[in-house]
Amino acid sequence: MTTREVIGFVLAVLASLLCLWGGVREARLQARLRRYGVHTEGLVVDQKTAPADDYLTPVR
């Protein structure tokens, strides 16, 4: 292998590891959000149903 090929291989491996790390980090953040949620305050002024849904959706 030439030096250019080795450098290209190393860069490809580093890019793959960076993408994998980012995906794992994103999955952990989403899991934490699903587990603990986000508390907000608001005022519901109406409720509407979408044509394909059986539940009401609050309207701000």
C-alpha distance matrix in Angstrom:
0.0 3.7 6.6 8.1 6.1 6.6 10.1 10.7 10.2 12.4 14.8 15.2 16.0 18.4 20.0 20.5 22.1 24.2 25.5 26.3 28.1 30.1 31.1 32.3 34.2 35.8 36.9 38.4 40.3 41.6 42.7 44.6 46.2 47.4 48.7 50.6 51.0 52.3 56.0 57.5 61.0 62.4 65.3 65.3 67.6 67.2 65.5 64.2 62.9 60.1 61.0 58.5 59.1 61.9 61.6 62.8 60.5 61.9 62.3 62.3
3.7 0.0 3.8 5.4 5.2 6.4 8.7 9.9 10.7 12.5 14.3 15.4 16.7 18.5 20.0 21.2 22.8 24.4 25.9 27.1 28.7 30.4 31.8 33.2 34.7 36.3 37.7 39.2 40.8 42.3 43.6 45.3 46.8 48.2 49.6 51.2 51.6 52.5 56.2 57.6 61.0 62.3 65.3 65.4 67.6 67.3 65.8 64.5 63.4 60.6 61.6 59.3 59.9 62.8 62.4 63.4 60.9 62.1 62.3 62.1
6.6 3.8 0.0 3.8 5.4 5.1 6.2 8.5 9.8 10.6 12.2 14.1 15.4 16.5 18.2 19.9 21.1 22.4 24.3 25.7 26.9 28.5 30.3 31.6 32.8 34.5 36.2 37.5 38.9 40.6 42.1 43.4 45.0 46.6 47.9 49.3 49.7 50.5 54.1 55.4 58.9 60.2 63.3 63.6 65.9 65.8 64.4 63.4 62.4 59.7 60.9 58.8 59.2 62.0 61.5 62.2 59.6 60.6 60.7 60.3
8.1 5.4 3.8 0.0 3.8 5.4 5.1 6.1 8.5 9.9 10.5 12.1 14.2 15.3 16.3 18.2 19.9 20.9 22.4 24.2 25.6 26.8 28.5 30.2 31.4 32.7 34.6 36.1 37.3 38.9 40.5 42.0 43.3 44.9 46.5 47.9 48.0 48.6 52.2 53.4 56.8 57.9 60.9 61.1 63.2 63.1 61.8 60.6 59.6 56.8 58.0 55.9 56.5 59.5 58.9 59.7 57.0 58.1 58.0 57.7
6.1 5.2 5.4 3.8 0.0 3.8 5.4 5.0 6.0 8.5 9.8 10.4 12.2 14.1 15.1 16.3 18.3 19.8 21.0 22.4 24.2 25.6 26.9 28.5 30.1 31.4 32.9 34.6 36.1 37.4 38.9 40.6 42.0 43.3 44.9 46.5 46.7 47.7 51.3 52.7 56.1 57.3 60.2 60.2 62.4 62.1 60.6 59.3 58.1 55.3 56.4 54.1 54.7 57.6 57.2 58.2 55.7 56.9 57.1 57.0
6.6 6.4 5.1 5.4 3.8 0.0 3.8 5.4 5.0 6.1 8.5 9.8 10.5 12.2 14.1 15.3 16.5 18.2 20.0 21.0 22.4 24.3 25.7 27.0 28.4 30.2 31.6 32.9 34.6 36.2 37.5 39.0 40.6 42.1 43.4 45.0 45.4 46.4 50.1 51.6 55.1 56.5 59.6 59.8 62.1 62.0 60.5 59.4 58.3 55.7 56.9 54.6 54.9 57.6 57.1 58.0 55.5 56.7 57.0 56.7
10.1 8.7 6.2 5.1 5.4 3.8 0.0 3.8 5.4 5.1 6.1 8.5 9.9 10.5 12.1 14.1 15.3 16.3 18.3 19.9 20.9 22.4 24.3 25.7 26.8 28.4 30.2 31.5 32.8 34.6 36.1 37.4 38.9 40.6 42.0 43.3 43.6 44.3 47.9 49.3 52.7 54.1 57.2 57.5 59.8 59.8 58.5 57.5 56.6 54.0 55.4 53.3 53.5 56.3 55.6 56.3 53.7 54.6 54.7 54.3
10.7 9.9 8.5 6.1 5.0 5.4 3.8 0.0 3.8 5.5 5.1 6.1 8.6 9.9 10.4 12.2 14.2 15.2 16.4 18.2 19.8 21.0 22.5 24.3 25.6 26.9 28.6 30.3 31.5 32.9 34.6 36.2 37.4 39.0 40.6 42.1 42.1 42.9 46.6 47.8 51.2 52.4 55.4 55.5 57.7 57.5 56.1 54.9 53.9 51.2 52.4 50.2 50.7 53.6 53.0 53.8 51.2 52.3 52.4 52.2
10.2 10.7 9.8 8.5 6.0 5.0 5.4 3.8 0.0 3.8 5.5 5.1 6.2 8.6 9.9 10.5 12.3 14.2 15.4 16.5 18.3 20.0 21.1 22.6 24.3 25.8 27.1 28.7 30.3 31.7 33.0 34.8 36.3 37.6 39.0 40.7 41.0 42.1 45.8 47.4 50.9 52.2 55.2 55.2 57.6 57.3 55.7 54.6 53.4 50.7 51.9 49.6 49.9 52.6 52.1 53.1 50.7 51.9 52.3 52.2
12.4 12.5 10.6 9.9 8.5 6.1 5.1 5.5 3.8 0.0 3.8 5.4 5.1 6.1 8.6 9.9 10.6 12.2 14.3 15.3 16.4 18.3 20.0 21.1 22.4 24.3 25.8 27.0 28.6 30.3 31.6 33.0 34.6 36.2 37.4 38.9 39.4 40.4 44.1 45.7 49.2 50.7 53.9 54.1 56.6 56.5 55.1 54.2 53.2 50.8 52.3 50.0 50.0 52.6 51.9 52.7 50.2 51.2 51.6 51.3
14.8 14.3 12.2 10.5 9.8 8.5 6.1 5.1 5.5 3.8 0.0 3.8 5.4 5.0 6.0 8.5 9.8 10.4 12.2 14.1 15.2 16.4 18.3 19.9 20.9 22.4 24.3 25.7 26.9 28.5 30.2 31.6 32.9 34.6 36.1 37.4 37.6 38.3 41.9 43.3 46.7 48.1 51.2 51.5 53.8 53.8 52.5 51.6 50.7 48.2 49.8 47.6 47.7 50.5 49.7 50.3 47.7 48.6 48.8 48.4
15.2 15.4 14.1 12.1 10.4 9.8 8.5 6.1 5.1 5.4 3.8 0.0 3.8 5.5 5.1 6.1 8.6 9.8 10.6 12.2 14.2 15.3 16.5 18.4 19.9 21.1 22.6 24.4 25.8 27.0 28.6 30.4 31.6 33.0 34.6 36.3 36.4 37.4 41.1 42.5 46.0 47.2 50.2 50.2 52.5 52.2 50.7 49.6 48.5 45.9 47.3 45.0 45.2 48.0 47.4 48.2 45.8 46.9 47.3 47.2
16.0 16.7 15.4 14.2 12.2 10.5 9.9 8.6 6.2 5.1 5.4 3.8 0.0 3.8 5.5 5.1 6.2 8.6 9.9 10.5 12.2 14.2 15.3 16.5 18.2 19.9 21.1 22.5 24.4 25.8 27.0 28.7 30.3 31.6 32.9 34.6 35.1 36.4 40.1 41.8 45.4 46.9 49.9 50.0 52.6 52.3 50.7 49.8 48.7 46.3 47.7 45.3 45.2 47.8 47.1 48.1 45.7 46.9 47.4 47.3
18.4 18.5 16.5 15.3 14.1 12.2 10.5 9.9 8.6 6.1 5.0 5.5 3.8 0.0 3.8 5.4 5.1 6.1 8.6 9.8 10.4 12.2 14.2 15.3 16.3 18.3 20.0 21.1 22.5 24.3 25.7 27.0 28.6 30.3 31.5 32.9 33.3 34.3 37.9 39.6 43.1 44.7 47.9 48.2 50.8 50.8 49.5 48.8 47.9 45.7 47.4 45.1 44.9 47.4 46.4 47.1 44.6 45.4 45.9 45.5
20.0 20.0 18.2 16.3 15.1 14.1 12.1 10.4 9.9 8.6 6.0 5.1 5.5 3.8 0.0 3.8 5.5 5.1 6.2 8.6 9.8 10.6 12.3 14.3 15.3 16.5 18.4 20.0 21.1 22.6 24.4 25.9 27.0 28.7 30.3 31.7 31.7 32.5 36.2 37.6 41.1 42.4 45.5 45.7 48.1 48.0 46.6 45.8 44.9 42.5 44.2 42.0 41.9 44.6 43.7 44.4 41.8 42.7 43.0 42.7
20.5 21.2 19.9 18.2 16.3 15.3 14.1 12.2 10.5 9.9 8.5 6.1 5.1 5.4 3.8 0.0 3.8 5.4 5.2 6.1 8.6 9.9 10.6 12.3 14.2 15.3 16.6 18.4 20.0 21.2 22.6 24.5 25.8 27.0 28.6 30.4 30.6 31.8 35.6 37.2 40.8 42.1 45.1 45.1 47.6 47.3 45.7 44.8 43.6 41.3 42.8 40.4 40.2 42.8 42.1 43.0 40.6 41.8 42.5 42.4
22.1 22.8 21.1 19.9 18.3 16.5 15.3 14.2 12.3 10.6 9.8 8.6 6.2 5.1 5.5 3.8 0.0 3.8 5.4 5.0 6.0 8.5 9.8 10.5 12.1 14.1 15.3 16.5 18.3 19.9 21.0 22.5 24.3 25.7 26.9 28.5 29.1 30.4 34.1 36.0 39.6 41.3 44.5 44.7 47.4 47.3 45.8 45.1 44.2 42.1 43.8 41.4 40.9 43.3 42.2 43.1 40.8 41.7 42.5 42.3
24.2 24.4 22.4 20.9 19.8 18.2 16.3 15.2 14.2 12.2 10.4 9.8 8.6 6.1 5.1 5.4 3.8 0.0 3.8 5.4 5.1 6.2 8.6 10.0 10.5 12.2 14.3 15.4 16.5 18.4 20.0 21.2 22.6 24.4 25.8 27.0 27.3 28.2 31.8 33.5 37.0 38.7 41.9 42.2 44.9 45.0 43.6 43.1 42.4 40.3 42.3 40.1 39.6 42.0 40.8 41.4 38.8 39.5 40.1 39.6
25.5 25.9 24.3 22.4 21.0 20.0 18.3 16.4 15.4 14.3 12.2 10.6 9.9 8.6 6.2 5.2 5.4 3.8 0.0 3.8 5.4 5.1 6.2 8.7 9.8 10.5 12.3 14.3 15.4 16.5 18.3 20.0 21.1 22.5 24.3 25.8 25.8 26.8 30.6 32.1 35.6 37.0 40.0 40.1 42.7 42.5 40.9 40.2 39.3 37.1 38.9 36.6 36.3 38.8 37.8 38.5 36.0 37.0 37.6 37.4
26.3 27.1 25.7 24.2 22.4 21.0 19.9 18.2 16.5 15.3 14.1 12.2 10.5 9.8 8.6 6.1 5.0 5.4 3.8 0.0 3.8 5.4 5.1 6.2 8.6 9.9 10.6 12.4 14.3 15.4 16.5 18.5 20.1 21.2 22.5 24.4 24.9 26.4 30.2 32.1 35.7 37.3 40.4 40.3 43.1 42.9 41.1 40.5 39.4 37.4 39.1 36.6 36.0 38.3 37.3 38.3 36.1 37.2 38.1 38.2
28.1 28.7 26.9 25.6 24.2 22.4 20.9 19.8 18.3 16.4 15.2 14.2 12.2 10.4 9.8 8.6 6.0 5.1 5.4 3.8 0.0 3.8 5.5 5.2 6.1 8.6 9.9 10.6 12.3 14.3 15.4 16.6 18.4 20.1 21.1 22.6 23.2 24.5 28.2 30.3 33.9 35.8 39.0 39.4 42.3 42.3 40.8 40.5 39.8 38.0 40.1 37.7 36.8 39.0 37.6 38.3 35.9 36.7 37.6 37.3
30.1 30.4 28.5 26.8 25.6 24.3 22.4 21.0 20.0 18.3 16.4 15.3 14.2 12.2 10.6 9.9 8.5 6.2 5.1 5.4 3.8 0.0 3.8 5.5 5.1 6.1 8.6 9.9 10.6 12.3 14.2 15.4 16.5 18.4 19.9 21.1 21.2 22.2 25.9 27.6 31.2 32.8 36.0 36.3 39.1 39.2 37.8 37.4 36.8 35.0 37.2 35.0 34.2 36.5 35.1 35.6 33.0 33.6 34.4 34.0
31.1 31.8 30.3 28.5 26.9 25.7 24.3 22.5 21.1 20.0 18.3 16.5 15.3 14.2 12.3 10.6 9.8 8.6 6.2 5.1 5.5 3.8 0.0 3.8 5.4 5.1 6.2 8.6 9.9 10.6 12.3 14.3 15.3 16.5 18.3 20.1 20.1 21.6 25.3 27.2 30.8 32.3 35.3 35.2 38.0 37.8 36.1 35.5 34.6 32.7 34.7 32.3 31.5 33.7 32.5 33.4 31.0 32.1 33.1 33.1
32.3 33.2 31.6 30.2 28.5 27.0 25.7 24.3 22.6 21.1 19.9 18.4 16.5 15.3 14.3 12.3 10.5 10.0 8.7 6.2 5.2 5.5 3.8 0.0 3.8 5.5 5.1 6.2 8.7 10.0 10.5 12.4 14.3 15.4 16.4 18.4 19.1 20.9 24.7 27.0 30.7 32.5 35.6 35.7 38.8 38.6 36.9 36.7 35.8 34.2 36.3 33.8 32.6 34.5 33.1 34.1 31.9 32.8 34.1 34.1
34.2 34.7 32.8 31.4 30.1 28.4 26.8 25.6 24.3 22.4 20.9 19.9 18.2 16.3 15.3 14.2 12.1 10.5 9.8 8.6 6.1 5.1 5.4 3.8 0.0 3.8 5.5 5.2 6.3 8.7 9.9 10.7 12.4 14.4 15.4 16.6 17.2 18.5 22.2 24.4 28.1 30.1 33.4 33.9 36.9 37.1 35.7 35.8 35.3 33.9 36.3 34.1 32.7 34.6 32.9 33.4 31.0 31.5 32.6 32.2
35.8 36.3 34.5 32.7 31.4 30.2 28.4 26.9 25.8 24.3 22.4 21.1 19.9 18.3 16.5 15.3 14.1 12.2 10.5 9.9 8.6 6.1 5.1 5.5 3.8 0.0 3.8 5.4 5.1 6.2 8.6 9.9 10.6 12.3 14.2 15.4 15.3 16.5 20.3 22.2 25.8 27.5 30.6 30.8 33.8 33.8 32.4 32.2 31.7 30.2 32.6 30.5 29.2 31.2 29.5 30.0 27.5 28.2 29.2 29.0
36.9 37.7 36.2 34.6 32.9 31.6 30.2 28.6 27.1 25.8 24.3 22.6 21.1 20.0 18.4 16.6 15.3 14.3 12.3 10.6 9.9 8.6 6.2 5.1 5.5 3.8 0.0 3.8 5.5 5.1 6.1 8.6 9.9 10.5 12.2 14.3 14.6 16.6 20.4 22.7 26.3 28.0 31.0 30.9 34.0 33.8 32.0 31.8 30.9 29.5 31.8 29.3 27.9 29.6 28.1 29.0 26.9 27.9 29.4 29.5
38.4 39.2 37.5 36.1 34.6 32.9 31.5 30.3 28.7 27.0 25.7 24.4 22.5 21.1 20.0 18.4 16.5 15.4 14.3 12.4 10.6 9.9 8.6 6.2 5.2 5.4 3.8 0.0 3.8 5.5 5.1 6.2 8.6 9.9 10.5 12.2 13.3 15.4 19.0 21.7 25.4 27.6 30.8 31.1 34.4 34.5 32.9 33.1 32.5 31.5 34.0 31.7 29.9 31.3 29.4 30.1 28.1 28.6 30.3 30.1
40.3 40.8 38.9 37.3 36.1 34.6 32.8 31.5 30.3 28.6 26.9 25.8 24.4 22.5 21.1 20.0 18.3 16.5 15.4 14.3 12.3 10.6 9.9 8.7 6.3 5.1 5.5 3.8 0.0 3.8 5.5 5.1 6.2 8.7 9.8 10.6 10.9 12.4 16.1 18.4 22.2 24.3 27.6 28.1 31.3 31.7 30.4 30.8 30.5 29.6 32.4 30.4 28.5 30.0 27.9 28.1 25.8 26.0 27.3 26.9
41.6 42.3 40.6 38.9 37.4 36.2 34.6 32.9 31.7 30.3 28.5 27.0 25.8 24.3 22.6 21.2 19.9 18.4 16.5 15.4 14.3 12.3 10.6 10.0 8.7 6.2 5.1 5.5 3.8 0.0 3.8 5.4 5.0 6.2 8.5 10.0 9.6 11.6 15.3 17.6 21.2 23.0 26.0 26.0 29.2 29.2 27.5 27.7 27.2 26.2 28.9 26.7 24.9 26.4 24.4 24.9 22.7 23.3 24.9 24.9
42.7 43.6 42.1 40.5 38.9 37.5 36.1 34.6 33.0 31.6 30.2 28.6 27.0 25.7 24.4 22.6 21.0 20.0 18.3 16.5 15.4 14.2 12.3 10.5 9.9 8.6 6.1 5.1 5.5 3.8 0.0 3.8 5.4 5.1 6.1 8.6 9.5 12.4 15.9 18.7 22.3 24.4 27.3 27.3 30.7 30.6 28.7 29.1 28.4 27.7 30.2 27.9 25.8 26.8 24.9 25.7 23.9 24.7 26.7 26.9
44.6 45.3 43.4 42.0 40.6 39.0 37.4 36.2 34.8 33.0 31.6 30.4 28.7 27.0 25.9 24.5 22.5 21.2 20.0 18.5 16.6 15.4 14.3 12.4 10.7 9.9 8.6 6.2 5.1 5.4 3.8 0.0 3.8 5.5 5.0 6.0 7.6 10.1 13.5 16.6 20.2 22.7 25.9 26.4 29.9 30.3 28.8 29.7 29.4 29.1 31.9 29.9 27.5 28.3 26.0 26.4 24.4 24.6 26.5 26.2
46.2 46.8 45.0 43.3 42.0 40.6 38.9 37.4 36.3 34.6 32.9 31.6 30.3 28.6 27.0 25.8 24.3 22.6 21.1 20.1 18.4 16.5 15.3 14.3 12.4 10.6 9.9 8.6 6.2 5.0 5.4 3.8 0.0 3.8 5.4 5.4 4.8 7.1 10.7 13.4 17.1 19.3 22.4 22.8 26.3 26.6 25.3 26.1 26.1 25.8 28.8 27.0 24.6 25.6 23.0 23.1 20.9 20.9 22.7 22.4
47.4 48.2 46.6 44.9 43.3 42.1 40.6 39.0 37.6 36.2 34.6 33.0 31.6 30.3 28.7 27.0 25.7 24.4 22.5 21.2 20.1 18.4 16.5 15.4 14.4 12.3 10.5 9.9 8.7 6.2 5.1 5.5 3.8 0.0 3.8 5.8 5.4 8.8 11.9 14.7 18.0 20.0 22.7 22.6 26.0 25.9 24.1 24.8 24.3 24.1 26.9 24.8 22.2 22.9 20.6 21.2 19.5 20.0 22.3 22.6
48.7 49.6 47.9 46.5 44.9 43.4 42.0 40.6 39.0 37.4 36.1 34.6 32.9 31.5 30.3 28.6 26.9 25.8 24.3 22.5 21.1 19.9 18.3 16.4 15.4 14.2 12.2 10.5 9.8 8.5 6.1 5.0 5.4 3.8 0.0 3.8 6.0 9.6 12.2 15.6 18.9 21.3 24.1 24.3 27.9 28.0 26.3 27.4 27.0 27.1 29.9 27.8 25.0 25.3 22.9 23.5 22.1 22.3 24.8 25.0
50.6 51.2 49.3 47.9 46.5 45.0 43.3 42.1 40.7 38.9 37.4 36.3 34.6 32.9 31.7 30.4 28.5 27.0 25.8 24.4 22.6 21.1 20.1 18.4 16.6 15.4 14.3 12.2 10.6 10.0 8.6 6.0 5.4 5.8 3.8 0.0 3.8 6.8 9.0 12.6 15.9 18.7 21.8 22.4 26.2 26.8 25.6 27.0 27.2 27.6 30.7 29.0 26.1 26.3 23.5 23.4 21.8 21.4 23.6 23.3
51.0 51.6 49.7 48.0 46.7 45.4 43.6 42.1 41.0 39.4 37.6 36.4 35.1 33.3 31.7 30.6 29.1 27.3 25.8 24.9 23.2 21.2 20.1 19.1 17.2 15.3 14.6 13.3 10.9 9.6 9.5 7.6 4.8 5.4 6.0 3.8 0.0 3.8 6.6 9.7 13.1 15.5 18.6 19.1 22.8 23.3 22.2 23.6 23.9 24.3 27.6 26.2 23.3 23.7 20.7 20.4 18.4 17.9 20.0 19.6
52.3 52.5 50.5 48.6 47.7 46.4 44.3 42.9 42.1 40.4 38.3 37.4 36.4 34.3 32.5 31.8 30.4 28.2 26.8 26.4 24.5 22.2 21.6 20.9 18.5 16.5 16.6 15.4 12.4 11.6 12.4 10.1 7.1 8.8 9.6 6.8 3.8 0.0 3.8 6.4 10.1 12.7 16.1 17.2 20.8 21.8 21.3 22.9 23.8 24.4 27.9 26.9 24.1 24.7 21.4 20.4 18.0 16.8 18.3 17.3
56.0 56.2 54.1 52.2 51.3 50.1 47.9 46.6 45.8 44.1 41.9 41.1 40.1 37.9 36.2 35.6 34.1 31.8 30.6 30.2 28.2 25.9 25.3 24.7 22.2 20.3 20.4 19.0 16.1 15.3 15.9 13.5 10.7 11.9 12.2 9.0 6.6 3.8 0.0 3.8 7.0 10.1 13.5 15.1 18.7 20.2 20.1 22.3 23.7 24.8 28.4 27.8 24.8 24.9 21.4 20.0 17.7 15.9 17.4 16.0
57.5 57.6 55.4 53.4 52.7 51.6 49.3 47.8 47.4 45.7 43.3 42.5 41.8 39.6 37.6 37.2 36.0 33.5 32.1 32.1 30.3 27.6 27.2 27.0 24.4 22.2 22.7 21.7 18.4 17.6 18.7 16.6 13.4 14.7 15.6 12.6 9.7 6.4 3.8 0.0 3.8 6.7 10.3 12.3 15.7 17.6 18.1 20.4 22.3 23.5 27.3 27.2 24.3 24.6 21.0 18.9 16.3 13.9 14.7 12.8
61.0 61.0 58.9 56.8 56.1 55.1 52.7 51.2 50.9 49.2 46.7 46.0 45.4 43.1 41.1 40.8 39.6 37.0 35.6 35.7 33.9 31.2 30.8 30.7 28.1 25.8 26.3 25.4 22.2 21.2 22.3 20.2 17.1 18.0 18.9 15.9 13.1 10.1 7.0 3.8 0.0 3.8 7.2 9.9 13.1 15.6 16.6 19.5 21.8 23.5 27.3 27.7 24.7 24.7 21.0 18.5 16.0 13.0 13.5 11.2
62.4 62.3 60.2 57.9 57.3 56.5 54.1 52.4 52.2 50.7 48.1 47.2 46.9 44.7 42.4 42.1 41.3 38.7 37.0 37.3 35.8 32.8 32.3 32.5 30.1 27.5 28.0 27.6 24.3 23.0 24.4 22.7 19.3 20.0 21.3 18.7 15.5 12.7 10.1 6.7 3.8 0.0 3.8 6.6 9.5 12.2 13.7 16.6 19.3 21.1 24.9 25.7 22.9 23.0 19.4 16.4 13.8 10.4 10.3 7.7
65.3 65.3 63.3 60.9 60.2 59.6 57.2 55.4 55.2 53.9 51.2 50.2 49.9 47.9 45.5 45.1 44.5 41.9 40.0 40.4 39.0 36.0 35.3 35.6 33.4 30.6 31.0 30.8 27.6 26.0 27.3 25.9 22.4 22.7 24.1 21.8 18.6 16.1 13.5 10.3 7.2 3.8 0.0 3.8 6.2 9.3 11.4 14.7 17.8 20.0 23.7 25.0 22.2 22.1 18.5 15.1 13.0 9.2 8.8 6.5
65.3 65.4 63.6 61.1 60.2 59.8 57.5 55.5 55.2 54.1 51.5 50.2 50.0 48.2 45.7 45.1 44.7 42.2 40.1 40.3 39.4 36.3 35.2 35.7 33.9 30.8 30.9 31.1 28.1 26.0 27.3 26.4 22.8 22.6 24.3 22.4 19.1 17.2 15.1 12.3 9.9 6.6 3.8 0.0 3.8 5.8 7.6 11.0 14.1 16.6 20.2 21.6 18.9 18.6 15.1 11.6 9.7 5.9 5.9 5.3
67.6 67.6 65.9 63.2 62.4 62.1 59.8 57.7 57.6 56.6 53.8 52.5 52.6 50.8 48.1 47.6 47.4 44.9 42.7 43.1 42.3 39.1 38.0 38.8 36.9 33.8 34.0 34.4 31.3 29.2 30.7 29.9 26.3 26.0 27.9 26.2 22.8 20.8 18.7 15.7 13.1 9.5 6.2 3.8 0.0 3.8 7.2 10.3 14.0 16.5 19.8 21.8 19.5 19.3 16.3 12.5 10.9 7.5 6.0 5.8
67.2 67.3 65.8 63.1 62.1 62.0 59.8 57.5 57.3 56.5 53.8 52.2 52.3 50.8 48.0 47.3 47.3 45.0 42.5 42.9 42.3 39.2 37.8 38.6 37.1 33.8 33.8 34.5 31.7 29.2 30.6 30.3 26.6 25.9 28.0 26.8 23.3 21.8 20.2 17.6 15.6 12.2 9.3 5.8 3.8 0.0 3.8 6.7 10.4 13.2 16.3 18.5 16.3 16.0 13.3 9.5 8.4 6.0 5.1 7.2
65.5 65.8 64.4 61.8 60.6 60.5 58.5 56.1 55.7 55.1 52.5 50.7 50.7 49.5 46.6 45.7 45.8 43.6 40.9 41.1 40.8 37.8 36.1 36.9 35.7 32.4 32.0 32.9 30.4 27.5 28.7 28.8 25.3 24.1 26.3 25.6 22.2 21.3 20.1 18.1 16.6 13.7 11.4 7.6 7.2 3.8 0.0 3.8 7.0 10.1 13.2 15.1 12.6 12.3 9.5 5.8 5.4 4.6 5.6 8.9
64.2 64.5 63.4 60.6 59.3 59.4 57.5 54.9 54.6 54.2 51.6 49.6 49.8 48.8 45.8 44.8 45.1 43.1 40.2 40.5 40.5 37.4 35.5 36.7 35.8 32.2 31.8 33.1 30.8 27.7 29.1 29.7 26.1 24.8 27.4 27.0 23.6 22.9 22.3 20.4 19.5 16.6 14.7 11.0 10.3 6.7 3.8 0.0 3.8 6.6 9.6 11.8 10.0 10.3 8.5 5.4 5.3 6.6 7.1 10.9
62.9 63.4 62.4 59.6 58.1 58.3 56.6 53.9 53.4 53.2 50.7 48.5 48.7 47.9 44.9 43.6 44.2 42.4 39.3 39.4 39.8 36.8 34.6 35.8 35.3 31.7 30.9 32.5 30.5 27.2 28.4 29.4 26.1 24.3 27.0 27.2 23.9 23.8 23.7 22.3 21.8 19.3 17.8 14.1 14.0 10.4 7.0 3.8 0.0 3.8 6.4 8.2 6.4 7.0 6.2 4.9 6.0 8.9 10.2 14.0
60.1 60.6 59.7 56.8 55.3 55.7 54.0 51.2 50.7 50.8 48.2 45.9 46.3 45.7 42.5 41.3 42.1 40.3 37.1 37.4 38.0 35.0 32.7 34.2 33.9 30.2 29.5 31.5 29.6 26.2 27.7 29.1 25.8 24.1 27.1 27.6 24.3 24.4 24.8 23.5 23.5 21.1 20.0 16.6 16.5 13.2 10.1 6.6 3.8 0.0 3.8 5.6 5.2 7.7 8.0 7.8 7.8 11.1 11.8 15.4
61.0 61.6 60.9 58.0 56.4 56.9 55.4 52.4 51.9 52.3 49.8 47.3 47.7 47.4 44.2 42.8 43.8 42.3 38.9 39.1 40.1 37.2 34.7 36.3 36.3 32.6 31.8 34.0 32.4 28.9 30.2 31.9 28.8 26.9 29.9 30.7 27.6 27.9 28.4 27.3 27.3 24.9 23.7 20.2 19.8 16.3 13.2 9.6 6.4 3.8 0.0 3.8 5.8 8.2 10.0 10.7 11.5 14.7 15.5 19.1
58.5 59.3 58.8 55.9 54.1 54.6 53.3 50.2 49.6 50.0 47.6 45.0 45.3 45.1 42.0 40.4 41.4 40.1 36.6 36.6 37.7 35.0 32.3 33.8 34.1 30.5 29.3 31.7 30.4 26.7 27.9 29.9 27.0 24.8 27.8 29.0 26.2 26.9 27.8 27.2 27.7 25.7 25.0 21.6 21.8 18.5 15.1 11.8 8.2 5.6 3.8 0.0 3.8 6.9 9.4 11.2 12.1 15.8 17.1 20.7
59.1 59.9 59.2 56.5 54.7 54.9 53.5 50.7 49.9 50.0 47.7 45.2 45.2 44.9 41.9 40.2 40.9 39.6 36.3 36.0 36.8 34.2 31.5 32.6 32.7 29.2 27.9 29.9 28.5 24.9 25.8 27.5 24.6 22.2 25.0 26.1 23.3 24.1 24.8 24.3 24.7 22.9 22.2 18.9 19.5 16.3 12.6 10.0 6.4 5.2 5.8 3.8 0.0 3.8 5.6 7.9 9.3 13.1 15.1 18.6
61.9 62.8 62.0 59.5 57.6 57.6 56.3 53.6 52.6 52.6 50.5 48.0 47.8 47.4 44.6 42.8 43.3 42.0 38.8 38.3 39.0 36.5 33.7 34.5 34.6 31.2 29.6 31.3 30.0 26.4 26.8 28.3 25.6 22.9 25.3 26.3 23.7 24.7 24.9 24.6 24.7 23.0 22.1 18.6 19.3 16.0 12.3 10.3 7.0 7.7 8.2 6.9 3.8 0.0 3.8 7.0 9.7 13.2 15.8 19.4
61.6 62.4 61.5 58.9 57.2 57.1 55.6 53.0 52.1 51.9 49.7 47.4 47.1 46.4 43.7 42.1 42.2 40.8 37.8 37.3 37.6 35.1 32.5 33.1 32.9 29.5 28.1 29.4 27.9 24.4 24.9 26.0 23.0 20.6 22.9 23.5 20.7 21.4 21.4 21.0 21.0 19.4 18.5 15.1 16.3 13.3 9.5 8.5 6.2 8.0 10.0 9.4 5.6 3.8 0.0 3.8 6.6 9.9 12.9 16.3
62.8 63.4 62.2 59.7 58.2 58.0 56.3 53.8 53.1 52.7 50.3 48.2 48.1 47.1 44.4 43.0 43.1 41.4 38.5 38.3 38.3 35.6 33.4 34.1 33.4 30.0 29.0 30.1 28.1 24.9 25.7 26.4 23.1 21.2 23.5 23.4 20.4 20.4 20.0 18.9 18.5 16.4 15.1 11.6 12.5 9.5 5.8 5.4 4.9 7.8 10.7 11.2 7.9 7.0 3.8 0.0 3.8 6.5 9.4 12.9
60.5 60.9 59.6 57.0 55.7 55.5 53.7 51.2 50.7 50.2 47.7 45.8 45.7 44.6 41.8 40.6 40.8 38.8 36.0 36.1 35.9 33.0 31.0 31.9 31.0 27.5 26.9 28.1 25.8 22.7 23.9 24.4 20.9 19.5 22.1 21.8 18.4 18.0 17.7 16.3 16.0 13.8 13.0 9.7 10.9 8.4 5.4 5.3 6.0 7.8 11.5 12.1 9.3 9.7 6.6 3.8 0.0 3.8 6.5 9.8
61.9 62.1 60.6 58.1 56.9 56.7 54.6 52.3 51.9 51.2 48.6 46.9 46.9 45.4 42.7 41.8 41.7 39.5 37.0 37.2 36.7 33.6 32.1 32.8 31.5 28.2 27.9 28.6 26.0 23.3 24.7 24.6 20.9 20.0 22.3 21.4 17.9 16.8 15.9 13.9 13.0 10.4 9.2 5.9 7.5 6.0 4.6 6.6 8.9 11.1 14.7 15.8 13.1 13.2 9.9 6.5 3.8 0.0 3.8 6.6
62.3 62.3 60.7 58.0 57.1 57.0 54.7 52.4 52.3 51.6 48.8 47.3 47.4 45.9 43.0 42.5 42.5 40.1 37.6 38.1 37.6 34.4 33.1 34.1 32.6 29.2 29.4 30.3 27.3 24.9 26.7 26.5 22.7 22.3 24.8 23.6 20.0 18.3 17.4 14.7 13.5 10.3 8.8 5.9 6.0 5.1 5.6 7.1 10.2 11.8 15.5 17.1 15.1 15.8 12.9 9.4 6.5 3.8 0.0 3.8
62.3 62.1 60.3 57.7 57.0 56.7 54.3 52.2 52.2 51.3 48.4 47.2 47.3 45.5 42.7 42.4 42.3 39.6 37.4 38.2 37.3 34.0 33.1 34.1 32.2 29.0 29.5 30.1 26.9 24.9 26.9 26.2 22.4 22.6 25.0 23.3 19.6 17.3 16.0 12.8 11.2 7.7 6.5 5.3 5.8 7.2 8.9 10.9 14.0 15.4 19.1 20.7 18.6 19.4 16.3 12.9 9.8 6.6 3.8 0.0
